[in-house]
Amino acid sequence: MPDTVEDVVRSTGASLKEQLATRTGAMITMFVEAIPEFHHDDEVEQLMVASTSSNLTAIVDMLALGISLDDITVPPAAVEYARRFAQHDLSLEGLLRAYRLGEHMFVQWAIADIADLNLPAATALAATSRIALIANSYIDRVIEDIIDIYEDERRRWDTRTDAARAAALKAVLEGPDIDLRAAEQMLSTSLRGWNVAACIWCPGGEVSLPRLLRIGTAAMHDATGAGAMSVSVDDQHGWVWASSAGRLTVDLAALTNAIRTEAGIYLAVGRAASGLAGFRQTFREAEAARKVALTSRRRERVTLHSDVGLASLVVDRLSDVDVWARQVLGGLIGSDDTSARLRETLREFLDSQGSYTDTAARMHVHKNTVHYRVRQAEEQLGRSVNEQRLETEVALLLCEQLGLAG
């Protein structure tokens, strides 16, 4: 029978080491039953066994051989298991919970072994306290490193998988030889239903890329009611798309509300489309809408391609469009408030099929005010609003959407 507390600690360590295989199996069974994240495939399960065994071996060696905590490093199997945990996007909380549950189980084993020795109460209590302290110190040391290992791997894996996903998405969007089946395999998602794509960006860089993508994903989910995915384009720009088996609609109010409190974030959204061709089209439209948003002086937080489709067709020839619009609108293209008010009134008037009553109702002004403004607009145009009506409507629309006035 051991005489001193240190003897009891060493003896208990040696006893536990002899039962290590059985004890490891019992602990793993407990992990699987108590922690959902510990349900693995065969390969990762082998790592779990190796990690558990190596941690138990390290602790019993500290007890049986008197190894100092300063000489202990995280076992390689435990390091690799933490990395694999991160790669599979399993929660760090689940991994840390396993360490604490394992520590508790280990101390209970030690208490049971010491109880079998029928030692004086003071010696048994002191030995138990010593073993609990050693186990706790080991777990604390390992957990510090495990957290760093997990988080580093999570960041590295996120970067790598996001880059791979972005490359696959770009290949699908630009590869004419990629068919539906190949595209679905590359993106690991079905493209047979409906999709809506969006660009999200933060030109000032005030929002980190991971947060930017989370905001974009949440915004598209809120606006469509469908699941959404995202990838980064660069450190200030990402793609987001929502997918559904049924036809999708976009709630503009929900989109706007989702980014309302996020300063400096902008969204450009394509139209809903189906199939592989539609998937590619909605992305092209989102990028085209983004180009309009970047060109326009209006700085709208959300730009829908359905609103700026015409502008997106001519945005690459802005100088030519500007010259043409000035020829059509004449003095109406001024940057002052009066010119802006006249352009708005004339745009509403033409859209209302020349109805003074409807225009007044739309703008919440008196009908006489509309009469007055239309006459003023005609003076600036140098002609009746019924002349060159189509050109006038298009020029007014492009002036509004591309910010040509000034």
Secondary structure, DSSP 8 states (H G I E B T S, - for coil): ---SHHHHHHHHHHHHHHTHHHHHHHHHHHHHHH-GGG---HHHHHHHHHHHHHHHHHHHHHHHH---GGG----HHHHHHHHHHHHTT--HHHHHHHHHHHHHHHHHHHHHHHHTTT--HHHHHHHHHHHHHHHHHHHHHHHHHHHHHHHHHHHHHHHHHHHHHHHHHHHHHH-TT--HHHHHHHHTS--SSEEEEEEEE-TT--S-HHHHHHHHHHHHHHHHSSEEEEEEEETTEEEEEEEESS-----HHHHHHHHTTSTT-EEEE---EEHHHHHHHHHHHHHHHHHHHHH-SS--SEEEHHHHHHHHHHGGGHHHHHHHHHHHHGGGG-SSHHHHHHHHHHHHHHHTTT-HHHHHHHHTS-HHHHHHHHHHHHHHHTS-TTTTHHHHHHHHHHHHHHT---
